[in-house]
Amino acid sequence: MPALNLISIVDAAAELSVSTRTIRRYIAEGKIEGVRVGSRLIRVNRRSLDAFVTPMGVAA
């Protein structure tokens, strides 16, 4: 199993320019992968965040 590259919810929100509440909602909806570390701490899987963001094609 490859090592997980985890970032905080705050960092994920900053990268997408959304609120932490939106990141938590994306995790709950299964749009991005959240990982619970211990009993309270939640981190975001960087790969799932990168896969969630897709570039838009440029119209010719």
PDB file of N, CA, C, O and CB in Angstrom:
ATOM      1  N   MET A   1       0.851  -1.182   0.000  1.00  0.00           N
ATOM      2  CA  MET A   1       0.000   0.000   0.000  1.00  0.00           C
ATOM      3  C   MET A   1       0.894   1.242   0.000  1.00  0.00           C
ATOM      4  O   MET A   1       1.791   1.350   0.836  1.00  0.00           O
ATOM      5  CB  MET A   1      -0.967   0.000   1.232  1.00  0.00           C
ATOM      6  N   PRO A   2       0.663   2.183  -0.926  1.00  0.00           N
ATOM      7  CA  PRO A   2       1.487   3.388  -0.965  1.00  0.00           C
ATOM      8  C   PRO A   2       1.219   4.275   0.249  1.00  0.00           C
ATOM      9  O   PRO A   2       0.122   4.277   0.807  1.00  0.00           O
ATOM     10  CB  PRO A   2       1.227   4.170  -2.258  1.00  0.00           C
ATOM     11  N   ALA A   3       2.227   5.013   0.639  1.00  0.00           N
ATOM     12  CA  ALA A   3       2.080   5.932   1.771  1.00  0.00           C
ATOM     13  C   ALA A   3       1.082   7.026   1.428  1.00  0.00           C
ATOM     14  O   ALA A   3       1.042   7.518   0.301  1.00  0.00           O
ATOM     15  CB  ALA A   3       3.440   6.551   2.160  1.00  0.00           C
ATOM     16  N   LEU A   4       0.279   7.396   2.412  1.00  0.00           N
ATOM     17  CA  LEU A   4      -0.696   8.460   2.214  1.00  0.00           C
ATOM     18  C   LEU A   4      -0.019   9.811   2.388  1.00  0.00           C
ATOM     19  O   LEU A   4       0.807   9.998   3.282  1.00  0.00           O
ATOM     20  CB  LEU A   4      -1.879   8.312   3.196  1.00  0.00           C
ATOM     21  N   ASN A   5      -0.374  10.731   1.538  1.00  0.00           N
ATOM     22  CA  ASN A   5       0.086  12.104   1.660  1.00  0.00           C
ATOM     23  C   ASN A   5      -1.111  12.887   2.191  1.00  0.00           C
ATOM     24  O   ASN A   5      -2.023  13.220   1.435  1.00  0.00           O
ATOM     25  CB  ASN A   5       0.625  12.688   0.275  1.00  0.00           C
ATOM     26  N   LEU A   6      -1.108  13.178   3.480  1.00  0.00           N
ATOM     27  CA  LEU A   6      -2.260  13.781   4.134  1.00  0.00           C
ATOM     28  C   LEU A   6      -2.026  15.257   4.412  1.00  0.00           C
ATOM     29  O   LEU A   6      -0.922  15.673   4.763  1.00  0.00           O
ATOM     30  CB  LEU A   6      -2.576  13.050   5.427  1.00  0.00           C
ATOM     31  N   ILE A   7      -3.093  16.042   4.248  1.00  0.00           N
ATOM     32  CA  ILE A   7      -3.043  17.467   4.587  1.00  0.00           C
ATOM     33  C   ILE A   7      -4.237  17.784   5.481  1.00  0.00           C
ATOM     34  O   ILE A   7      -5.203  17.024   5.537  1.00  0.00           O
ATOM     35  CB  ILE A   7      -3.049  18.366   3.295  1.00  0.00           C
ATOM     36  N   SER A   8      -4.160  18.889   6.163  1.00  0.00           N
ATOM     37  CA  SER A   8      -5.242  19.283   7.075  1.00  0.00           C
ATOM     38  C   SER A   8      -6.444  19.803   6.282  1.00  0.00           C
ATOM     39  O   SER A   8      -6.329  20.165   5.111  1.00  0.00           O
ATOM     40  CB  SER A   8      -4.748  20.363   8.074  1.00  0.00           C
ATOM     41  N   ILE A   9      -7.563  19.829   6.933  1.00  0.00           N
ATOM     42  CA  ILE A   9      -8.779  20.368   6.333  1.00  0.00           C
ATOM     43  C   ILE A   9      -8.590  21.856   6.021  1.00  0.00           C
ATOM     44  O   ILE A   9      -9.071  22.344   4.999  1.00  0.00           O
ATOM     45  CB  ILE A   9      -9.995  20.157   7.274  1.00  0.00           C
ATOM     46  N   VAL A  10      -7.900  22.564   6.889  1.00  0.00           N
ATOM     47  CA  VAL A  10      -7.641  23.995   6.678  1.00  0.00           C
ATOM     48  C   VAL A  10      -6.795  24.193   5.417  1.00  0.00           C
ATOM     49  O   VAL A  10      -7.084  25.068   4.601  1.00  0.00           O
ATOM     50  CB  VAL A  10      -6.923  24.615   7.917  1.00  0.00           C
ATOM     51  N   ASP A  11      -5.750  23.375   5.263  1.00  0.00           N
ATOM     52  CA  ASP A  11      -4.893  23.493   4.080  1.00  0.00           C
ATOM     53  C   ASP A  11      -5.654  23.132   2.805  1.00  0.00           C
ATOM     54  O   ASP A  11      -5.488  23.793   1.780  1.00  0.00           O
ATOM     55  CB  ASP A  11      -3.658  22.596   4.224  1.00  0.00           C
ATOM     56  N   ALA A  12      -6.481  22.095   2.858  1.00  0.00           N
ATOM     57  CA  ALA A  12      -7.274  21.692   1.693  1.00  0.00           C
ATOM     58  C   ALA A  12      -8.238  22.809   1.298  1.00  0.00           C
ATOM     59  O   ALA A  12      -8.406  23.101   0.114  1.00  0.00           O
ATOM     60  CB  ALA A  12      -8.053  20.388   1.987  1.00  0.00           C
ATOM     61  N   ALA A  13      -8.869  23.430   2.291  1.00  0.00           N
ATOM     62  CA  ALA A  13      -9.798  24.527   2.025  1.00  0.00           C
ATOM     63  C   ALA A  13      -9.063  25.710   1.393  1.00  0.00           C
ATOM     64  O   ALA A  13      -9.577  26.345   0.473  1.00  0.00           O
ATOM     65  CB  ALA A  13     -10.503  24.966   3.325  1.00  0.00           C
ATOM     66  N   ALA A  14      -7.878  26.000   1.884  1.00  0.00           N
ATOM     67  CA  ALA A  14      -7.104  27.116   1.340  1.00  0.00           C
ATOM     68  C   ALA A  14      -6.713  26.842  -0.115  1.00  0.00           C
ATOM     69  O   ALA A  14      -6.744  27.751  -0.945  1.00  0.00           O
ATOM     70  CB  ALA A  14      -5.844  27.366   2.195  1.00  0.00           C
ATOM     71  N   GLU A  15      -6.350  25.613  -0.423  1.00  0.00           N
ATOM     72  CA  GLU A  15      -5.954  25.286  -1.795  1.00  0.00           C
ATOM     73  C   GLU A  15      -7.096  25.423  -2.779  1.00  0.00           C
ATOM     74  O   GLU A  15      -6.887  25.819  -3.926  1.00  0.00           O
ATOM     75  CB  GLU A  15      -5.407  23.887  -1.855  1.00  0.00           C
ATOM     76  N   LEU A  16      -8.307  25.097  -2.340  1.00  0.00           N
ATOM     77  CA  LEU A  16      -9.470  25.177  -3.226  1.00  0.00           C
ATOM     78  C   LEU A  16     -10.216  26.501  -3.096  1.00  0.00           C
ATOM     79  O   LEU A  16     -11.188  26.738  -3.814  1.00  0.00           O
ATOM     80  CB  LEU A  16     -10.416  24.033  -2.939  1.00  0.00           C
ATOM     81  N   SER A  17      -9.777  27.350  -2.198  1.00  0.00           N
ATOM     82  CA  SER A  17     -10.441  28.640  -1.927  1.00  0.00           C
ATOM     83  C   SER A  17     -11.903  28.440  -1.547  1.00  0.00           C
ATOM     84  O   SER A  17     -12.798  29.118  -2.052  1.00  0.00           O
ATOM     85  CB  SER A  17     -10.345  29.566  -3.155  1.00  0.00           C
ATOM     86  N   VAL A  18     -12.120  27.482  -0.636  1.00  0.00           N
ATOM     87  CA  VAL A  18     -13.453  27.221  -0.103  1.00  0.00           C
ATOM     88  C   VAL A  18     -13.348  27.185   1.420  1.00  0.00           C
ATOM     89  O   VAL A  18     -12.249  27.258   1.968  1.00  0.00           O
ATOM     90  CB  VAL A  18     -14.046  25.878  -0.668  1.00  0.00           C
ATOM     91  N   SER A  19     -14.468  27.074   2.092  1.00  0.00           N
ATOM     92  CA  SER A  19     -14.453  27.023   3.548  1.00  0.00           C
ATOM     93  C   SER A  19     -14.144  25.610   4.042  1.00  0.00           C
ATOM     94  O   SER A  19     -14.256  24.637   3.297  1.00  0.00           O
ATOM     95  CB  SER A  19     -15.796  27.500   4.111  1.00  0.00           C
ATOM     96  N   THR A  20     -13.757  25.520   5.304  1.00  0.00           N
ATOM     97  CA  THR A  20     -13.516  24.205   5.899  1.00  0.00           C
ATOM     98  C   THR A  20     -14.814  23.413   5.960  1.00  0.00           C
ATOM     99  O   THR A  20     -14.805  22.184   5.891  1.00  0.00           O
ATOM    100  CB  THR A  20     -12.904  24.345   7.310  1.00  0.00           C
ATOM    101  N   ARG A  21     -15.914  24.116   6.088  1.00  0.00           N
ATOM    102  CA  ARG A  21     -17.221  23.454   6.105  1.00  0.00           C
ATOM    103  C   ARG A  21     -17.494  22.751   4.767  1.00  0.00           C
ATOM    104  O   ARG A  21     -18.053  21.655   4.736  1.00  0.00           O
ATOM    105  CB  ARG A  21     -18.338  24.479   6.408  1.00  0.00           C
ATOM    106  N   THR A  22     -17.094  23.393   3.673  1.00  0.00           N
ATOM    107  CA  THR A  22     -17.257  22.796   2.348  1.00  0.00           C
ATOM    108  C   THR A  22     -16.401  21.540   2.227  1.00  0.00           C
ATOM    109  O   THR A  22     -16.860  20.531   1.692  1.00  0.00           O
ATOM    110  CB  THR A  22     -16.885  23.809   1.244  1.00  0.00           C
ATOM    111  N   ILE A  23     -15.164  21.589   2.718  1.00  0.00           N
ATOM    112  CA  ILE A  23     -14.289  20.409   2.678  1.00  0.00           C
ATOM    113  C   ILE A  23     -14.917  19.278   3.485  1.00  0.00           C
ATOM    114  O   ILE A  23     -14.922  18.130   3.039  1.00  0.00           O
ATOM    115  CB  ILE A  23     -12.870  20.748   3.227  1.00  0.00           C
ATOM    116  N   ARG A  24     -15.442  19.585   4.658  1.00  0.00           N
ATOM    117  CA  ARG A  24     -16.100  18.549   5.471  1.00  0.00           C
ATOM    118  C   ARG A  24     -17.307  17.968   4.740  1.00  0.00           C
ATOM    119  O   ARG A  24     -17.567  16.768   4.827  1.00  0.00           O
ATOM    120  CB  ARG A  24     -16.538  19.125   6.833  1.00  0.00           C
ATOM    121  N   ARG A  25     -18.040  18.810   4.025  1.00  0.00           N
ATOM    122  CA  ARG A  25     -19.197  18.328   3.253  1.00  0.00           C
ATOM    123  C   ARG A  25     -18.745  17.429   2.110  1.00  0.00           C
ATOM    124  O   ARG A  25     -19.358  16.391   1.858  1.00  0.00           O
ATOM    125  CB  ARG A  25     -20.016  19.514   2.699  1.00  0.00           C
ATOM    126  N   TYR A  26     -17.668  17.821   1.412  1.00  0.00           N
ATOM    127  CA  TYR A  26     -17.128  16.986   0.335  1.00  0.00           C
ATOM    128  C   TYR A  26     -16.708  15.614   0.869  1.00  0.00           C
ATOM    129  O   TYR A  26     -16.919  14.599   0.205  1.00  0.00           O
ATOM    130  CB  TYR A  26     -15.927  17.685  -0.338  1.00  0.00           C
ATOM    131  N   ILE A  27     -16.121  15.583   2.055  1.00  0.00           N
ATOM    132  CA  ILE A  27     -15.732  14.305   2.667  1.00  0.00           C
ATOM    133  C   ILE A  27     -16.974  13.476   2.962  1.00  0.00           C
ATOM    134  O   ILE A  27     -17.017  12.287   2.647  1.00  0.00           O
ATOM    135  CB  ILE A  27     -14.916  14.537   3.968  1.00  0.00           C
ATOM    136  N   ALA A  28     -17.986  14.096   3.565  1.00  0.00           N
ATOM    137  CA  ALA A  28     -19.223  13.386   3.909  1.00  0.00           C
ATOM    138  C   ALA A  28     -19.928  12.845   2.668  1.00  0.00           C
ATOM    139  O   ALA A  28     -20.531  11.772   2.709  1.00  0.00           O
ATOM    140  CB  ALA A  28     -20.166  14.312   4.677  1.00  0.00           C
ATOM    141  N   GLU A  29     -19.851  13.587   1.568  1.00  0.00           N
ATOM    142  CA  GLU A  29     -20.503  13.163   0.323  1.00  0.00           C
ATOM    143  C   GLU A  29     -19.656  12.170  -0.466  1.00  0.00           C
ATOM    144  O   GLU A  29     -20.115  11.630  -1.473  1.00  0.00           O
ATOM    145  CB  GLU A  29     -20.806  14.373  -0.545  1.00  0.00           C
ATOM    146  N   GLY A  30     -18.431  11.925  -0.023  1.00  0.00           N
ATOM    147  CA  GLY A  30     -17.553  10.984  -0.698  1.00  0.00           C
ATOM    148  C   GLY A  30     -16.844  11.568  -1.914  1.00  0.00           C
ATOM    149  O   GLY A  30     -16.286  10.824  -2.720  1.00  0.00           O
ATOM    150  N   LYS A  31     -16.861  12.873  -2.054  1.00  0.00           N
ATOM    151  CA  LYS A  31     -16.205  13.516  -3.194  1.00  0.00           C
ATOM    152  C   LYS A  31     -14.689  13.526  -3.028  1.00  0.00           C
ATOM    153  O   LYS A  31     -13.957  13.408  -4.011  1.00  0.00           O
ATOM    154  CB  LYS A  31     -16.721  14.947  -3.367  1.00  0.00           C
ATOM    155  N   ILE A  32     -14.216  13.665  -1.798  1.00  0.00           N
ATOM    156  CA  ILE A  32     -12.791  13.551  -1.500  1.00  0.00           C
ATOM    157  C   ILE A  32     -12.642  12.606  -0.312  1.00  0.00           C
ATOM    158  O   ILE A  32     -13.586  12.399   0.450  1.00  0.00           O
ATOM    159  CB  ILE A  32     -12.147  14.957  -1.198  1.00  0.00           C
ATOM    160  N   GLU A  33     -11.458  12.042  -0.165  1.00  0.00           N
ATOM    161  CA  GLU A  33     -11.224  11.060   0.887  1.00  0.00           C
ATOM    162  C   GLU A  33     -10.682  11.719   2.141  1.00  0.00           C
ATOM    163  O   GLU A  33      -9.651  12.392   2.115  1.00  0.00           O
ATOM    164  CB  GLU A  33     -10.263   9.984   0.407  1.00  0.00           C
ATOM    165  N   GLY A  34     -11.386  11.517   3.225  1.00  0.00           N
ATOM    166  CA  GLY A  34     -10.930  11.969   4.526  1.00  0.00           C
ATOM    167  C   GLY A  34     -10.451  10.773   5.322  1.00  0.00           C
ATOM    168  O   GLY A  34     -11.009   9.682   5.211  1.00  0.00           O
ATOM    169  N   VAL A  35      -9.429  10.973   6.118  1.00  0.00           N
ATOM    170  CA  VAL A  35      -8.861   9.905   6.927  1.00  0.00           C
ATOM    171  C   VAL A  35      -8.870  10.357   8.373  1.00  0.00           C
ATOM    172  O   VAL A  35      -8.376  11.435   8.705  1.00  0.00           O
ATOM    173  CB  VAL A  35      -7.420   9.537   6.462  1.00  0.00           C
ATOM    174  N   ARG A  36      -9.436   9.525   9.226  1.00  0.00           N
ATOM    175  CA  ARG A  36      -9.449   9.857  10.654  1.00  0.00           C
ATOM    176  C   ARG A  36      -8.154   9.364  11.279  1.00  0.00           C
ATOM    177  O   ARG A  36      -7.788   8.197  11.144  1.00  0.00           O
ATOM    178  CB  ARG A  36     -10.687   9.228  11.375  1.00  0.00           C
ATOM    179  N   VAL A  37      -7.466  10.269  11.963  1.00  0.00           N
ATOM    180  CA  VAL A  37      -6.234   9.951  12.663  1.00  0.00           C
ATOM    181  C   VAL A  37      -6.545  10.065  14.149  1.00  0.00           C
ATOM    182  O   VAL A  37      -6.753  11.165  14.661  1.00  0.00           O
ATOM    183  CB  VAL A  37      -5.043  10.904  12.233  1.00  0.00           C
ATOM    184  N   GLY A  38      -6.576   8.955  14.824  1.00  0.00           N
ATOM    185  CA  GLY A  38      -6.980   8.965  16.227  1.00  0.00           C
ATOM    186  C   GLY A  38      -8.487   9.093  16.321  1.00  0.00           C
ATOM    187  O   GLY A  38      -9.208   8.704  15.401  1.00  0.00           O
ATOM    188  N   SER A  39      -8.962   9.635  17.423  1.00  0.00           N
ATOM    189  CA  SER A  39     -10.409   9.707  17.631  1.00  0.00           C
ATOM    190  C   SER A  39     -11.049  10.977  17.099  1.00  0.00           C
ATOM    191  O   SER A  39     -12.259  11.009  16.878  1.00  0.00           O
ATOM    192  CB  SER A  39     -10.708   9.587  19.080  1.00  0.00           C
ATOM    193  N   ARG A  40     -10.253  12.036  16.887  1.00  0.00           N
ATOM    194  CA  ARG A  40     -10.860  13.307  16.492  1.00  0.00           C
ATOM    195  C   ARG A  40     -10.273  13.948  15.251  1.00  0.00           C
ATOM    196  O   ARG A  40     -10.988  14.628  14.515  1.00  0.00           O
ATOM    197  CB  ARG A  40     -10.751  14.257  17.600  1.00  0.00           C
ATOM    198  N   LEU A  41      -9.003  13.750  15.002  1.00  0.00           N
ATOM    199  CA  LEU A  41      -8.304  14.438  13.931  1.00  0.00           C
ATOM    200  C   LEU A  41      -8.660  13.866  12.564  1.00  0.00           C
ATOM    201  O   LEU A  41      -8.624  12.651  12.368  1.00  0.00           O
ATOM    202  CB  LEU A  41      -6.808  14.359  14.153  1.00  0.00           C
ATOM    203  N   ILE A  42      -9.004  14.740  11.619  1.00  0.00           N
ATOM    204  CA  ILE A  42      -9.323  14.331  10.253  1.00  0.00           C
ATOM    205  C   ILE A  42      -8.343  15.000   9.312  1.00  0.00           C
ATOM    206  O   ILE A  42      -8.085  16.200   9.415  1.00  0.00           O
ATOM    207  CB  ILE A  42     -10.792  14.693   9.876  1.00  0.00           C
ATOM    208  N   ARG A  43      -7.799  14.221   8.399  1.00  0.00           N
ATOM    209  CA  ARG A  43      -6.898  14.718   7.374  1.00  0.00           C
ATOM    210  C   ARG A  43      -7.474  14.361   6.013  1.00  0.00           C
ATOM    211  O   ARG A  43      -8.279  13.438   5.892  1.00  0.00           O
ATOM    212  CB  ARG A  43      -5.467  14.136   7.548  1.00  0.00           C
ATOM    213  N   VAL A  44      -7.056  15.096   4.994  1.00  0.00           N
ATOM    214  CA  VAL A  44      -7.525  14.881   3.630  1.00  0.00           C
ATOM    215  C   VAL A  44      -6.413  14.209   2.837  1.00  0.00           C
ATOM    216  O   VAL A  44      -5.252  14.613   2.912  1.00  0.00           O
ATOM    217  CB  VAL A  44      -7.957  16.223   2.961  1.00  0.00           C
ATOM    218  N   ASN A  45      -6.777  13.179   2.077  1.00  0.00           N
ATOM    219  CA  ASN A  45      -5.825  12.505   1.214  1.00  0.00           C
ATOM    220  C   ASN A  45      -5.521  13.426   0.035  1.00  0.00           C
ATOM    221  O   ASN A  45      -6.422  13.780  -0.725  1.00  0.00           O
ATOM    222  CB  ASN A  45      -6.374  11.123   0.730  1.00  0.00           C
ATOM    223  N   ARG A  46      -4.263  13.812  -0.119  1.00  0.00           N
ATOM    224  CA  ARG A  46      -3.845  14.739  -1.172  1.00  0.00           C
ATOM    225  C   ARG A  46      -4.223  14.215  -2.560  1.00  0.00           C
ATOM    226  O   ARG A  46      -4.666  14.992  -3.406  1.00  0.00           O
ATOM    227  CB  ARG A  46      -2.332  14.979  -1.096  1.00  0.00           C
ATOM    228  N   ARG A  47      -4.057  12.923  -2.808  1.00  0.00           N
ATOM    229  CA  ARG A  47      -4.374  12.363  -4.131  1.00  0.00           C
ATOM    230  C   ARG A  47      -5.855  12.506  -4.462  1.00  0.00           C
ATOM    231  O   ARG A  47      -6.205  12.801  -5.605  1.00  0.00           O
ATOM    232  CB  ARG A  47      -3.970  10.888  -4.195  1.00  0.00           C
ATOM    233  N   SER A  48      -6.725  12.300  -3.481  1.00  0.00           N
ATOM    234  CA  SER A  48      -8.155  12.435  -3.752  1.00  0.00           C
ATOM    235  C   SER A  48      -8.514  13.895  -4.010  1.00  0.00           C
ATOM    236  O   SER A  48      -9.409  14.184  -4.804  1.00  0.00           O
ATOM    237  CB  SER A  48      -8.983  11.880  -2.579  1.00  0.00           C
ATOM    238  N   LEU A  49      -7.823  14.814  -3.344  1.00  0.00           N
ATOM    239  CA  LEU A  49      -8.055  16.242  -3.568  1.00  0.00           C
ATOM    240  C   LEU A  49      -7.596  16.629  -4.972  1.00  0.00           C
ATOM    241  O   LEU A  49      -8.293  17.354  -5.682  1.00  0.00           O
ATOM    242  CB  LEU A  49      -7.317  17.094  -2.501  1.00  0.00           C
ATOM    243  N   ASP A  50      -6.419  16.141  -5.369  1.00  0.00           N
ATOM    244  CA  ASP A  50      -5.907  16.433  -6.713  1.00  0.00           C
ATOM    245  C   ASP A  50      -6.816  15.840  -7.786  1.00  0.00           C
ATOM    246  O   ASP A  50      -7.027  16.459  -8.829  1.00  0.00           O
ATOM    247  CB  ASP A  50      -4.478  15.888  -6.874  1.00  0.00           C
ATOM    248  N   ALA A  51      -7.354  14.648  -7.539  1.00  0.00           N
ATOM    249  CA  ALA A  51      -8.245  14.001  -8.519  1.00  0.00           C
ATOM    250  C   ALA A  51      -9.590  14.737  -8.607  1.00  0.00           C
ATOM    251  O   ALA A  51     -10.231  14.741  -9.658  1.00  0.00           O
ATOM    252  CB  ALA A  51      -8.478  12.513  -8.139  1.00  0.00           C
ATOM    253  N   PHE A  52     -10.006  15.349  -7.516  1.00  0.00           N
ATOM    254  CA  PHE A  52     -11.282  16.071  -7.480  1.00  0.00           C
ATOM    255  C   PHE A  52     -11.242  17.309  -8.364  1.00  0.00           C
ATOM    256  O   PHE A  52     -12.242  17.671  -8.985  1.00  0.00           O
ATOM    257  CB  PHE A  52     -11.629  16.469  -6.045  1.00  0.00           C
ATOM    258  N   VAL A  53     -10.081  17.956  -8.418  1.00  0.00           N
ATOM    259  CA  VAL A  53      -9.909  19.173  -9.205  1.00  0.00           C
ATOM    260  C   VAL A  53      -9.492  18.769 -10.612  1.00  0.00           C
ATOM    261  O   VAL A  53      -8.417  18.206 -10.816  1.00  0.00           O
ATOM    262  CB  VAL A  53      -8.855  20.133  -8.556  1.00  0.00           C
ATOM    263  N   THR A  54     -10.355  19.064 -11.577  1.00  0.00           N
ATOM    264  CA  THR A  54     -10.044  18.716 -12.958  1.00  0.00           C
ATOM    265  C   THR A  54      -9.931  19.981 -13.794  1.00  0.00           C
ATOM    266  O   THR A  54     -10.771  20.876 -13.694  1.00  0.00           O
ATOM    267  CB  THR A  54     -11.116  17.774 -13.541  1.00  0.00           C
ATOM    268  N   PRO A  55      -8.903  20.054 -14.612  1.00  0.00           N
ATOM    269  CA  PRO A  55      -8.754  21.252 -15.454  1.00  0.00           C
ATOM    270  C   PRO A  55      -9.827  21.299 -16.527  1.00  0.00           C
ATOM    271  O   PRO A  55     -10.267  20.268 -17.034  1.00  0.00           O
ATOM    272  CB  PRO A  55      -7.364  21.286 -16.106  1.00  0.00           C
ATOM    273  N   MET A  56     -10.235  22.500 -16.859  1.00  0.00           N
ATOM    274  CA  MET A  56     -11.226  22.691 -17.909  1.00  0.00           C
ATOM    275  C   MET A  56     -10.494  22.883 -19.229  1.00  0.00           C
ATOM    276  O   MET A  56      -9.433  23.506 -19.282  1.00  0.00           O
ATOM    277  CB  MET A  56     -12.157  23.906 -17.598  1.00  0.00           C
ATOM    278  N   GLY A  57     -11.067  22.347 -20.277  1.00  0.00           N
ATOM    279  CA  GLY A  57     -10.472  22.510 -21.601  1.00  0.00           C
ATOM    280  C   GLY A  57     -10.632  23.929 -22.089  1.00  0.00           C
ATOM    281  O   GLY A  57     -11.565  24.631 -21.699  1.00  0.00           O
ATOM    282  N   VAL A  58      -9.733  24.344 -22.933  1.00  0.00           N
ATOM    283  CA  VAL A  58      -9.786  25.687 -23.502  1.00  0.00           C
ATOM    284  C   VAL A  58     -10.531  25.618 -24.825  1.00  0.00           C
ATOM    285  O   VAL A  58     -10.200  24.810 -25.694  1.00  0.00           O
ATOM    286  CB  VAL A  58      -8.354  26.281 -23.695  1.00  0.00           C
ATOM    287  N   ALA A  59     -11.525  26.459 -24.970  1.00  0.00           N
ATOM    288  CA  ALA A  59     -12.312  26.478 -26.211  1.00  0.00           C
ATOM    289  C   ALA A  59     -11.477  27.109 -27.323  1.00  0.00           C
ATOM    290  O   ALA A  59     -10.791  28.111 -27.121  1.00  0.00           O
ATOM    291  CB  ALA A  59     -13.655  27.262 -26.015  1.00  0.00           C
ATOM    292  N   ALA A  60     -11.555  26.497 -28.495  1.00  0.00           N
ATOM    293  CA  ALA A  60     -10.772  27.008 -29.632  1.00  0.00           C
ATOM    294  C   ALA A  60     -11.521  28.105 -30.353  1.00  0.00           C
ATOM    295  O   ALA A  60     -11.019  28.654 -31.334  1.00  0.00           O
ATOM    296  CB  ALA A  60     -10.433  25.878 -30.612  1.00  0.00           C
TER     297      ALA A  60
END
